Amino acid sequence: MVIGEKMTTPNTSKDAGELAAELVERFSDHVDLSEDELAQKIDKLASEFKMPLDEAQRSVKNNLMSEYDIEEDDVGEGGEPNSHVLVGEINQDEQWVDVTVKVDQLWEPNSDSIAQVGLVGDESGKIKFVSFETSDLPEIKEGQSYELTNVVTDEYDGDYSIKLNRTTGINPIDDDVEIGENKETMTGAIVDLQGGSGLIERCPEDGCTRVLRNGRCTEHGEVDGVDDLRIKAVLDTGVSVQKVIFNAEATEEITGISLDKAVEMAREEMDRDVVERKIRKMVVGKYYEITGPMLGDNLLANEFEESPQTDNAEAVLTKARSI
């Protein structure tokens, strides 16, 4: 099924040489690197281990950071100017961007490593931000508007956030930025589940919520994962196709399967995929009215209820079975 152009990752149109050149530029202030050698490493990961090119680039970057003891905050985007974006336009992980926002609310951090956490917003909606103690940044104030430069995007369960780092510029502005709402309500049939649905594992490191692949985090390498539960659904509204994310709480509500139950199911069957298969049987082909914020190109299911099936129910089920 083709959902739309936003399904592609930002680097999939670039070849190994172009991605290697980006890494040389990003590390140019710290170490001299061979573009040809990096291109060979990226190409090897892509060809021998079937990694997507953007993930192969990220793996090589992480190895370089470890080899030369360089921090993530220090490599940025190689001196290229960041894009200035609206928070509602953020739909990619690990992008360096600038935003103009107002601080909507601050929360009490739940970790000693976090200096500040809360919500900021602009006309397109709101987004979570995190500032870490190690970044040693000035505090931002609730109700104040700021120009934030050189922040890094992050993704968790389809929910995007921004991370302030030691290179982030925090510039108060006099303009009062208006914060808009970005909630949407859509009704349609769930016709498929995407990969990464069901019982998954996330990286346990502070500030990192990446989903592990074969026990590895793209940022921190091999780690002992933390179990989580989610649904990445494809909703057919009859007019368009929309990606919908159900977090652990919403997944339990729609299926009756809690995280503890999912772990038990996987242990009994000695197969984590049993959870995804069970969920698929329960939700695919059913109609729902779903309300929540648009986070990039994902609809986050905050509220939902099953809707009566319409006259084309059989057509939708046929579509679902053919995927």
C-alpha positions as CSV (number, residue, x, y, z in Angstrom):
1,M,0.0,0.0,0.0
2,V,1.3,3.5,-0.9
3,I,0.4,5.9,1.9
4,G,2.1,8.9,0.6
5,E,5.4,10.6,0.1
6,K,5.9,11.4,3.8
7,M,6.5,7.7,4.4
8,T,10.0,8.1,2.9
9,T,12.9,9.0,5.1
10,P,14.9,12.1,4.4
11,N,18.0,10.3,3.1
12,T,16.5,7.6,0.9
13,S,17.0,9.7,-2.3
14,K,20.7,10.1,-1.6
15,D,23.5,7.6,-2.4
16,A,26.3,6.4,-0.2
17,G,28.7,9.0,-1.5
18,E,26.4,11.9,-0.7
19,L,25.7,10.6,2.8
20,A,29.5,10.1,3.4
21,A,30.1,13.7,2.3
22,E,27.5,14.9,4.9
23,L,29.4,13.0,7.6
24,V,32.8,14.5,6.6
25,E,31.2,17.9,6.8
26,R,29.6,17.2,10.2
27,F,32.9,16.0,11.7
28,S,35.1,18.5,10.0
29,D,35.8,20.5,13.1
30,H,37.0,17.4,15.0
31,V,38.7,14.9,12.8
32,D,39.8,14.5,9.1
33,L,37.9,11.7,7.5
34,S,38.0,9.9,4.1
35,E,34.9,10.4,2.1
36,D,35.6,7.2,0.1
37,E,36.2,5.1,3.2
38,L,32.9,6.3,4.8
39,A,31.0,5.7,1.6
40,Q,32.3,2.1,1.5
41,K,31.2,1.5,5.1
42,I,27.8,2.9,4.4
43,D,27.4,0.9,1.2
44,K,28.6,-2.3,3.0
45,L,26.0,-2.0,5.7
46,A,23.3,-1.3,3.1
47,S,24.3,-4.2,0.8
48,E,25.4,-6.9,3.2
49,F,23.1,-6.2,6.2
50,K,20.1,-4.8,4.2
51,M,20.1,-1.6,6.2
52,P,18.3,1.5,4.7
53,L,20.9,4.0,3.6
54,D,19.9,6.6,6.2
55,E,20.2,4.0,9.0
56,A,23.6,2.9,7.7
57,Q,24.7,6.5,7.8
58,R,23.5,6.8,11.3
59,S,25.3,3.7,12.4
60,V,28.6,4.9,10.9
61,K,28.1,8.3,12.6
62,N,27.6,6.6,15.9
63,N,30.7,4.5,15.5
64,L,32.7,7.6,14.7
65,M,31.4,9.4,17.7
66,S,32.4,6.5,19.9
67,E,35.9,6.1,18.2
68,Y,36.8,9.8,18.6
69,D,34.9,10.4,21.8
70,I,32.7,13.1,20.3
71,E,29.3,14.1,21.7
72,E,26.1,14.1,19.6
73,D,25.6,17.8,20.4
74,D,29.0,18.6,18.9
75,V,28.5,17.4,15.4
76,G,25.3,19.2,14.4
77,E,24.6,19.4,10.7
78,G,28.1,20.2,9.5
79,G,27.6,24.0,9.3
80,E,24.6,23.9,7.0
81,P,21.9,26.3,8.0
82,N,19.0,24.7,9.8
83,S,15.4,24.9,8.5
84,H,13.1,27.2,10.4
85,V,9.9,25.1,10.9
86,L,6.6,25.2,12.5
87,V,6.3,22.6,15.3
88,G,3.3,21.0,13.5
89,E,5.6,20.4,10.5
90,I,8.0,18.2,12.4
91,N,7.7,14.7,11.1
92,Q,11.3,13.3,11.1
93,D,13.6,12.0,13.8
94,E,17.1,13.5,14.5
95,Q,16.7,16.7,12.4
96,W,18.4,19.9,13.5
97,V,15.9,22.8,13.2
98,D,15.1,26.3,14.5
99,V,11.7,27.2,15.9
100,T,9.9,30.3,17.2
101,V,7.6,29.2,20.0
102,K,5.9,30.2,23.3
103,V,6.3,28.2,26.4
104,D,2.8,26.8,27.1
105,Q,3.6,24.9,30.3
106,L,6.5,23.4,32.4
107,W,6.4,20.0,34.2
108,E,8.4,18.7,37.1
109,P,11.2,16.5,35.6
110,N,11.0,12.9,36.5
111,S,14.8,12.3,36.2
112,D,17.8,14.1,37.7
113,S,19.3,14.2,34.2
114,I,16.6,16.5,33.0
115,A,16.8,20.3,33.7
116,Q,13.4,21.3,32.2
117,V,10.6,19.6,30.4
118,G,7.2,20.8,29.1
119,L,5.2,22.0,26.1
120,V,6.0,24.8,23.7
121,G,3.9,25.8,20.7
122,D,3.2,28.1,17.8
123,E,0.3,28.6,15.4
124,S,0.5,25.0,14.2
125,G,0.1,23.4,17.6
126,K,2.2,22.2,20.5
127,I,5.2,20.0,21.0
128,K,7.1,18.6,24.0
129,F,10.6,19.9,24.7
130,V,13.3,18.5,26.9
131,S,16.5,20.3,28.2
132,F,19.2,18.2,29.9
133,E,21.3,19.1,32.9
134,T,24.5,18.4,31.0
135,S,23.7,21.0,28.4
136,D,23.9,23.7,31.1
137,L,21.4,26.0,29.4
138,P,19.5,29.0,30.8
139,E,16.0,28.2,32.0
140,I,13.1,29.2,29.9
141,K,10.0,30.7,31.5
142,E,6.3,29.7,31.1
143,G,4.4,32.2,29.0
144,Q,7.5,33.7,27.4
145,S,8.1,33.5,23.6
146,Y,11.5,32.4,22.3
147,E,13.6,31.9,19.2
148,L,15.2,28.4,19.7
149,T,18.0,27.6,17.3
150,N,19.8,24.3,16.7
151,V,17.3,22.0,18.5
152,V,17.1,18.3,17.6
153,T,13.9,16.5,16.8
154,D,13.0,13.2,18.5
155,E,10.2,10.6,18.0
156,Y,8.4,8.3,20.5
157,D,5.4,6.3,19.4
158,G,4.8,8.7,16.6
159,D,4.8,11.6,19.0
160,Y,7.5,14.1,18.0
161,S,9.4,16.3,20.5
162,I,12.5,18.6,20.5
163,K,15.6,18.3,22.5
164,L,17.6,21.3,23.6
165,N,21.3,20.7,23.6
166,R,24.5,22.5,24.5
167,T,24.6,24.2,21.1
168,T,21.0,25.4,21.3
169,G,20.4,29.2,21.2
170,I,17.7,30.5,23.6
171,N,16.7,34.0,22.5
172,P,13.7,35.7,24.2
173,I,11.5,37.7,21.8
174,D,9.0,40.5,22.4
175,D,6.4,39.0,20.1
176,D,3.7,37.0,21.8
177,V,3.5,33.8,19.7
178,E,0.0,32.5,19.4
179,I,-0.4,28.8,20.1
180,G,-2.9,27.0,17.9
181,E,-4.6,23.6,18.2
182,N,-3.9,20.7,15.9
183,K,-6.5,18.2,16.8
184,E,-8.2,16.2,14.1
185,T,-11.1,13.8,14.1
186,M,-11.2,11.0,11.5
187,T,-13.6,8.1,10.9
188,G,-12.6,5.1,8.9
189,A,-11.6,1.4,8.9
190,I,-8.3,0.1,10.1
191,V,-7.1,-1.8,7.0
192,D,-3.5,-2.7,8.1
193,L,-0.9,-2.6,10.9
194,Q,2.5,-1.3,10.2
195,G,5.8,-2.9,11.3
196,G,6.7,-2.1,14.9
197,S,3.2,-2.8,16.2
198,G,2.6,-5.0,19.2
199,L,5.2,-5.8,21.9
200,I,8.3,-3.7,21.2
201,E,11.5,-2.8,23.1
202,R,12.8,0.7,23.7
203,C,16.2,2.0,24.7
204,P,16.5,2.5,28.4
205,E,19.0,5.4,28.3
206,D,17.9,8.7,29.7
207,G,16.3,10.9,27.1
208,C,16.3,8.1,24.5
209,T,13.1,6.3,23.6
210,R,14.1,4.7,20.3
211,V,12.7,1.3,19.3
212,L,15.4,-1.4,19.4
213,R,16.1,-3.5,16.3
214,N,17.6,-6.9,17.2
215,G,18.5,-5.6,20.6
216,R,20.4,-2.5,19.3
217,C,19.6,1.1,19.7
218,T,20.9,3.2,16.7
219,E,22.2,5.7,19.2
220,H,23.5,3.6,22.1
221,G,24.3,0.2,20.6
222,E,23.4,-3.0,22.4
223,V,21.3,-2.4,25.5
224,D,18.8,-4.2,27.7
225,G,15.5,-3.0,26.2
226,V,12.4,-1.9,28.1
227,D,9.1,-3.4,27.0
228,D,6.4,-1.2,25.5
229,L,3.2,-1.7,23.6
230,R,1.8,0.2,20.7
231,I,-0.3,0.0,17.5
232,K,0.8,1.6,14.3
233,A,-2.4,1.4,12.3
234,V,-3.4,2.4,8.8
235,L,-6.9,4.1,8.7
236,D,-8.8,4.2,5.4
237,T,-11.4,7.1,5.6
238,G,-12.8,6.3,2.2
239,V,-11.1,9.5,0.9
240,S,-7.5,9.2,2.1
241,V,-5.3,6.9,4.1
242,Q,-4.0,8.0,7.5
243,K,-1.3,6.6,9.8
244,V,-2.6,6.4,13.4
245,I,-0.6,5.7,16.6
246,F,-2.0,4.0,19.7
247,N,0.3,4.2,22.7
248,A,0.3,1.5,25.4
249,E,-2.6,3.0,27.3
250,A,-4.7,3.4,24.1
251,T,-3.7,-0.1,22.9
252,E,-4.9,-1.6,26.1
253,E,-8.2,0.3,25.9
254,I,-8.9,-0.8,22.3
255,T,-7.8,-4.4,22.7
256,G,-8.0,-5.3,26.4
257,I,-4.3,-6.4,26.2
258,S,-2.2,-4.7,28.9
259,L,1.6,-4.5,28.7
260,D,1.9,-7.2,31.4
261,K,-0.5,-9.4,29.5
262,A,1.5,-8.9,26.2
263,V,4.7,-9.8,27.9
264,E,3.0,-13.0,29.3
265,M,1.7,-13.9,25.9
266,A,5.1,-13.6,24.3
267,R,6.7,-15.6,27.1
268,E,4.2,-18.4,26.8
269,E,4.5,-18.7,23.0
270,M,8.3,-17.8,23.0
271,D,7.4,-15.4,20.2
272,R,7.0,-11.6,20.6
273,D,5.1,-11.4,17.3
274,V,2.2,-13.3,18.8
275,V,1.0,-10.0,20.3
276,E,0.9,-8.2,16.9
277,R,-1.0,-11.1,15.3
278,K,-3.5,-11.1,18.1
279,I,-4.0,-7.3,17.9
280,R,-4.3,-7.5,14.1
281,K,-7.2,-10.0,14.3
282,M,-9.0,-7.7,16.8
283,V,-8.9,-4.4,15.0
284,V,-8.3,-4.8,11.3
285,G,-11.5,-4.4,9.3
286,K,-13.3,-2.4,12.1
287,Y,-14.5,1.2,11.9
288,Y,-13.4,3.8,14.4
289,E,-13.9,7.5,15.0
290,I,-10.5,8.7,16.3
291,T,-9.6,12.1,17.7
292,G,-6.2,13.4,18.6
293,P,-3.3,15.7,17.6
294,M,-1.6,15.5,14.3
295,L,2.1,14.8,15.0
296,G,3.9,15.1,11.8
297,D,2.0,12.8,9.4
298,N,0.7,10.6,12.3
299,L,-2.6,11.0,14.1
300,L,-2.2,10.2,17.8
301,A,-5.3,8.3,19.1
302,N,-6.2,10.2,22.3
303,E,-9.9,9.5,22.0
304,F,-11.6,6.8,19.9
305,E,-14.7,4.7,19.7
306,E,-15.9,1.9,17.4
307,S,-18.3,3.1,14.7
308,P,-21.1,1.1,13.0
309,Q,-19.8,-0.5,9.9
310,T,-21.1,1.1,6.7
311,D,-22.3,-0.5,3.5
312,N,-18.7,-0.9,2.1
313,A,-17.6,-3.0,5.1
314,E,-16.9,-6.1,2.9
315,A,-14.9,-4.0,0.5
316,V,-12.7,-2.7,3.3
317,L,-12.2,-6.2,4.7
318,T,-11.2,-7.4,1.2
319,K,-8.7,-4.6,1.0
320,A,-7.3,-5.5,4.4
321,R,-6.9,-9.2,3.5
322,S,-5.0,-8.3,0.3
323,I,-2.4,-6.1,2.0
